[in-house]
Amino acid sequence: MLDLNLTLIVQMVSFLVFAGLLDRLFFRPVLRHMEQRERFLQERRTEIDRLNQETRGLVTEQQQRLVDAQRSAQAVVDKAVAEARAEKAGVVAAATQEAAASLDQARKALAEERDRALGSLDGEVERIAERIVGQVLSSDRAREGASA
């Protein structure tokens, strides 16, 4: 059946020594290296998660700044538009007032010119009327003298 001889014992001792050497020289360093690698990867994952959260926070902050900048820019535009409208209204009012003053001045000048023209015509109408009356009277006298 089974012979227990010295060769079997030497092989068993050799196997145990070899297994011990493998454990000490191969398995422990490989396991240690695998544990270190796992820790390293876990640290990187943790750092990546932290950086992702930080990035999300920065993106949110940047978006808020952008919204604030847009609101500020819109406020500046609205203010400029309001100022432009106010200035336009002022310019239109001033131009309307100036146009009304110029129109009044022109009406006054036309009225004065008309009055002068009428005054001048009145004098001429009187002279013409006197001439006509004089001619009519002289032609009536000439007819009376010719008929008498």
C-alpha positions as CSV (number, residue, x, y, z in Angstrom):
1,M,0.0,0.0,0.0
2,L,1.7,3.1,1.2
3,D,5.3,2.9,1.9
4,L,6.5,5.5,4.3
5,N,10.1,5.9,3.5
6,L,12.5,8.6,3.8
7,T,11.9,10.0,0.3
8,L,8.4,10.8,1.1
9,I,9.4,12.7,4.2
10,V,12.1,14.6,2.3
11,Q,9.6,15.5,-0.3
12,M,7.1,16.7,2.3
13,V,9.8,18.7,4.0
14,S,10.9,20.1,0.7
15,F,7.4,21.0,-0.2
16,L,6.8,22.8,3.1
17,V,10.1,24.7,2.8
18,F,9.2,25.6,-0.8
19,A,5.7,26.7,0.3
20,G,7.2,28.8,3.1
21,L,9.7,30.4,0.7
22,L,7.0,31.1,-1.8
23,D,4.9,32.6,0.9
24,R,7.7,34.8,2.2
25,L,9.3,35.7,-1.2
26,F,6.3,35.8,-3.5
27,F,2.8,35.8,-1.9
28,R,3.4,38.3,0.9
29,P,5.1,40.9,-1.4
30,V,2.5,40.4,-4.1
31,L,-0.3,40.7,-1.6
32,R,1.4,43.8,0.0
33,H,1.7,45.3,-3.5
34,M,-1.9,44.6,-4.3
35,E,-3.0,46.2,-1.0
36,Q,-0.9,49.2,-1.8
37,R,-2.3,49.4,-5.3
38,E,-5.8,49.2,-3.9
39,R,-5.1,52.0,-1.3
40,F,-3.6,54.1,-4.1
41,L,-6.7,53.5,-6.3
42,Q,-9.0,54.3,-3.4
43,E,-7.1,57.5,-2.7
44,R,-7.4,58.5,-6.4
45,R,-11.1,57.7,-6.4
46,T,-11.6,59.8,-3.3
47,E,-9.5,62.7,-4.8
48,I,-11.5,62.4,-8.1
49,D,-14.8,62.6,-6.1
50,R,-13.5,65.6,-4.2
51,L,-12.4,67.3,-7.4
52,N,-15.7,66.5,-9.1
53,Q,-17.6,68.1,-6.2
54,E,-15.2,71.1,-6.3
55,T,-15.7,71.4,-10.1
56,R,-19.5,71.3,-9.7
57,G,-19.3,74.0,-7.1
58,L,-17.1,76.1,-9.3
59,V,-19.4,75.6,-12.3
60,T,-22.4,76.6,-10.2
61,E,-20.5,79.6,-8.9
62,Q,-19.5,80.5,-12.5
63,Q,-23.0,80.1,-13.7
64,Q,-24.2,82.4,-10.9
65,R,-21.6,85.0,-11.8
66,L,-22.7,84.8,-15.4
67,V,-26.3,85.3,-14.5
68,D,-25.3,88.2,-12.3
69,A,-23.2,89.7,-15.1
70,Q,-26.2,89.3,-17.5
71,R,-28.5,91.0,-15.0
72,S,-26.0,93.8,-14.5
73,A,-25.5,94.2,-18.2
74,Q,-29.3,94.2,-18.7
75,A,-29.6,96.8,-16.0
76,V,-27.0,99.0,-17.7
77,V,-28.8,98.6,-21.0
78,D,-32.1,99.4,-19.5
79,K,-30.7,102.5,-17.8
80,A,-29.1,103.6,-21.0
81,V,-32.4,103.1,-22.9
82,A,-34.3,105.0,-20.2
83,E,-31.7,107.9,-20.4
84,A,-31.9,107.9,-24.2
85,R,-35.7,108.0,-24.1
86,A,-35.6,110.9,-21.5
87,E,-33.0,112.7,-23.6
88,K,-35.1,112.1,-26.7
89,A,-38.2,113.4,-24.9
90,G,-36.2,116.5,-23.8
91,V,-34.9,117.1,-27.3
92,V,-38.3,116.6,-28.9
93,A,-39.8,119.0,-26.3
94,A,-37.1,121.6,-26.9
95,A,-37.5,121.2,-30.7
96,T,-41.3,121.5,-30.4
97,Q,-40.9,124.6,-28.2
98,E,-38.4,126.1,-30.6
99,A,-40.6,125.3,-33.6
100,A,-43.6,126.9,-31.8
101,A,-41.5,130.0,-31.0
102,S,-40.3,130.2,-34.6
103,L,-43.8,129.8,-35.9
104,D,-45.1,132.5,-33.6
105,Q,-42.3,134.8,-34.7
106,A,-43.0,134.0,-38.3
107,R,-46.7,134.7,-37.8
108,K,-45.9,138.0,-36.1
109,A,-43.5,138.9,-38.9
110,L,-46.2,138.0,-41.5
111,A,-48.8,140.0,-39.6
112,E,-46.5,143.0,-39.5
113,E,-45.7,142.7,-43.2
114,R,-49.4,142.3,-43.9
115,D,-50.2,145.4,-41.8
116,R,-47.5,147.4,-43.6
117,A,-48.8,146.2,-47.0
118,L,-52.3,147.0,-46.1
119,G,-51.2,150.4,-44.8
120,S,-49.4,151.1,-48.0
121,L,-52.3,149.9,-50.0
122,D,-54.7,152.1,-48.1
123,G,-52.6,155.1,-49.1
124,E,-52.5,154.0,-52.7
125,V,-56.2,153.2,-52.7
126,E,-57.0,156.7,-51.5
127,R,-54.7,158.3,-54.2
128,I,-56.3,156.1,-56.9
129,A,-59.8,156.8,-55.6
130,E,-59.0,160.6,-55.6
131,R,-57.7,160.3,-59.2
132,I,-60.8,158.4,-60.3
133,V,-63.0,160.9,-58.5
134,G,-61.0,163.7,-60.2
135,Q,-61.3,162.1,-63.6
136,V,-65.0,161.4,-63.2
137,L,-65.6,165.0,-62.0
138,S,-63.5,166.4,-64.8
139,S,-65.3,164.3,-67.4
140,D,-68.7,165.4,-65.9
141,R,-67.6,169.0,-66.1
142,A,-66.5,168.5,-69.6
143,R,-69.9,167.0,-70.5
144,E,-71.7,169.8,-68.8
145,G,-69.6,172.4,-70.6
146,A,-70.2,170.7,-73.9
147,S,-73.9,170.3,-73.3
148,A,-74.4,174.0,-72.1
